[in-house]
Amino acid sequence: MYINFESIWIYLKLLQEYFRNILQWFHRSKGSKNLNGKVVVITGSANGIGREMCRLLNRFGCHLAMIDIDHFTNKELASNLSSSSPSWTKTIAYKCDLTNLDEIDLIVGQILLDFDHIDILINNAGYVNCKRIGSLSQDEIRRTFDVNILSSIWLCKQLLPSMIENREGHIVAISSIAGLLGNANLVDYCASKHAVIGMMKALELELDAQNLNFIKLTTICPLMISTGMFRKLHTRFQWLYPILTPESVAKSILDSIVREDFLVTIPKHCRIATILERFAFFFFLV
């Protein structure tokens, strides 16, 4: 009798994922991370939810390494936060084009010189075109993937050694509900956000295989947020799929970091999409 062990392993992993989704739907993690004094690297910090997260992290007493291509706005925010934070905290703005891996390398090197080590990495920077696939240029598609996923992988690669050496770390990835489901006029964006979720799930297995479970992972999947990125989009059923504010999303993200949640949808009821997706895939896999 032939036994396909690879298929059995896939079924077991799907079952594990299915039951974890159900448990997280009904149960909140009881983690209580103390953010005071933590060194946080955050991309896309100048505007939107990145800006609001920086404000909240500043109130928690975090040191901030703020990365954004909009250096003027980013530097102005860093200056304002520094003036209102305790004298022992450090807040520095860095200009970086996340589509350029050489620039990322230089910035990471400078951050490690300025802060010595890294506790939390928040891959928040995002890019969206809001076009039909036939209207997308090669450069637009490439930029979507460079910003939304490739820069995240590269930053994880560059900053993980600091977390491993320090025996502590937390990587946060901002994906999207579009990373769980599809959406018309967002083909490139959906693909890149699906990749973010895949990266974090694979990274969890890789860290677990190396007994590096002290490095926590959190993936955030919000609905559309009322920022410049989605100014062209709207939802048909506002009562079910509301347009979110950067302030409310930033607060939910910080709460999830403190609790050390693994996968979070904002609003929470959107998590049912993950459960149904895993359930259907398990029964129709051949």
N, C-alpha and C positions, 0 to 999 in steps of 0.2 A: 504494500500500500504506500503510495507516494504522499508525503506530507509536505506541504509548502509552508515552511517555517517563516518565510518572509511575509506571507499573507497573514499568518497568525499574529506575527509581531505588529503588523499594521492595524489589524482589528483590535488588538490589546491597547495600542496607543490611542486609537480612536475612542475606545471605551473610556480610557483614562481621561481624555480631553472632554468627552461628553459629561461624565460625572463631575469633573472639576467645574465645568461651566454651570451645572445645576447647583452644586454646593455654593459657588460664589454668587449665584443669583439670590439665594436665600440667606447667605451668611457673610457678614463683613469680617475682614481680617482684624485681629486684635493687636496688631503691631502698634507700637507707640514710639517711633523714631524721634529722637531729640535732634532738631535741626540747628540748635544754637551752636555757632562756631564752625559749622560745616563749610567746606569749600565747594562751591557749586559752579560748574561750567554750564552755561546756557546759550544756545544758538537762537537766532531770531529774536533777540532781546529788545530791540528798539521799539517795536510796535505790537499791537494786538495782545494775544494772551501771553507772549513772552514778556512784554512790558509789565503787564499786571502780575505775572509770577515774580518778576524781579522786585516789585514793590512788596509783595507778601514775604518773599524770602528775606528781604532786608529787615522787615519787622521781626522775623524769627531770629535775627542776629547772625545771618549767614555771610560769609565772604563770597563775593560775586565776581566771576570772570565772564563778562558779557560780550558775546560775539555777534556782530551784525555787519552787513555790507553798508548800511546807512550810518556812517560813522558820526556824522554831526548830531543826529537825533540820539544815537546810542551814548555818545560822550556826554551830551547834555543830561540825559537821564541818570547816568552814573554819577555825575557831579551833584545832582539834586539828591540822590540817595545817600551819597557820602556825607552831605551836610546834615542829614537828619538821622544818621546812624551812629552808634557808639564809636568812640575814637579808635578802639582796638580792632574794628572790622575793616576789611579792605575791599574796595569796589573799583574794578578797572574795566574800561571799555576797550575792546579790540576790534579793529576793522579787518574783515576777512571775506573773500569771495569763496563761498563753499563749493563752487564748481571747479576750483583750482586746488588740487591736492597738495601742491608745493606750498601754497599759502597756508593751508591747514597745518602742514608740518611745522612751518615757522611759528605760527600762532601757538600751537601746542607746546613747542619748546619754550616760548616766552612765558606762557602761563605756568609751566612747571618751575621756571626760574622765579617767577613772582610769588607763587603760592606754595612751592615745595612739593605738595601732593594734592590729589583730587579726591573728594568724597562722593560727589554726585555729578553725573553728566545728564543734562536734559537736552535731548535732540529735538528741538522745537521748530527750527526753521522750516518753512514750507513754501511751495510754489505751485500755482495752478493756472491753467490757460482758459478753462471754460469754453472749449471749442469742440466742434465735431471732429472726428478723427481725420476726415478728408481735408480739413482746413488747417491742420497742424503742420508746422514746418519741422524739418529735422532738428534745427537748433532748439525749438520749443520743447520737443519731446526729450531731447538730451538734457536740457536744463531741468526739466521736471524730475528726471531720475537722478541727476547730479545732486540737486538740493535735497530732495525728499528721502533718498535712500543711500546713495553712494557716500555722501558726506557723513551720514550716520555710521555706516560700517567703518569708515576710515577713522573717525573720532573714537569709536569703541576700540579699534585695534591699537590706536596710539595711547589711549588713556587707561586701558585695562591693566597694563603693567604697574602703574602707580597704585591702583586699587588693590591689586594682588600683593604688592609689597607692603601696603599699609594694613592688609588683612581686613579691609572694610571698603564697601563701595555700593553704589546704587546707580543703575542706568535706567533712565526714563525716556521712552520714545513716544512722540506724539504722532499717532496714526490718525484714523478717522473711521466713522461708520462706513465710509466708502472703501475702507480696507477690509470690511466684512461682506459688503454687498456691492453690486454694480450700480452705476448711475450714468444715464445718457449725458453726452457732452463732457464727460470726465474720464474718458478711456485711459489716457496716460496717467492722470492723477490717481484713479482707482488702482491701476496696476502698481504704481509706486507705493501706495499705502498698503496694499496687500503684501508687498515685499517687506515693508517695515514689520508687519505682524509675523511674517515668516522668519525674518531675521531674529526677532526676539525669542520666538519659540525654539529655534535652532540653537541660539546662544544659551538658553536655559539648559538644554541637554548637554551642550559642550562644557559648560561650567560645572554641571552636576557630575559629569564623567571625570572631571579633574578634582573633585571634592572642593570646589570653590563656592560652596553654597552661601558663604558670607557676603557674596556680591548679589544684591537684590535687583530684580528686574520689574519694571512697571510699564505696561503699554496702555496708552490712553486713546480711546476712540470716540471723539465727540461728533455730534451732528454739526451742521453748518453754523459758523460763528459770524456775528455781524462785524466783520473786519473787511478791509479792502480786497482781500483775496476772493471773497464770495459776494461782492457787491452786485454781480449780474444774476445771481441765482435767488430763487424763492422756493418756499415749500407750499404744497397745495393744502395740506391739513395742518394748520398752525397749532391746533390743540394737541395733536399727536406728535408732530415733528417741528417743534418750535425753533426759531432762529435764536441761538444762544448768544449771550453777551460775553466779552472777554473776561470781565470781572468774575462772573459766576463759574466759568470754565476754569479759570486760574485757581479759584478757591477749591474746586473739586479735585483738581490735579494735586494741589498741595496736601489736601486731606488724604488722597490715595498714596502719596509718597510717605506720609507719616504712618499710615496703616500698613505700608509695604504690600499693597495689592498687586496682583500679577497682571490682570487684564480688566480694564474699566471702560464701560460705555457711559457716555454723558448725553442725554439723561439715562438713568439706570435701566428703564424699561426697554431700551433698545437692545439690552443683552439677550433678550429672547431670540433675536435674529441669529446670534451665535449658536445658541442651543439647538434651534431648528435646523440650522445648516449642518452641524455635526451629526444630528440625529438622522437626517435624510441621507447624508453621505455614507454613513455606516451601513444602512440597510440596502443601498443601491450599489455598493462597491462589489465588483465581481473580479 
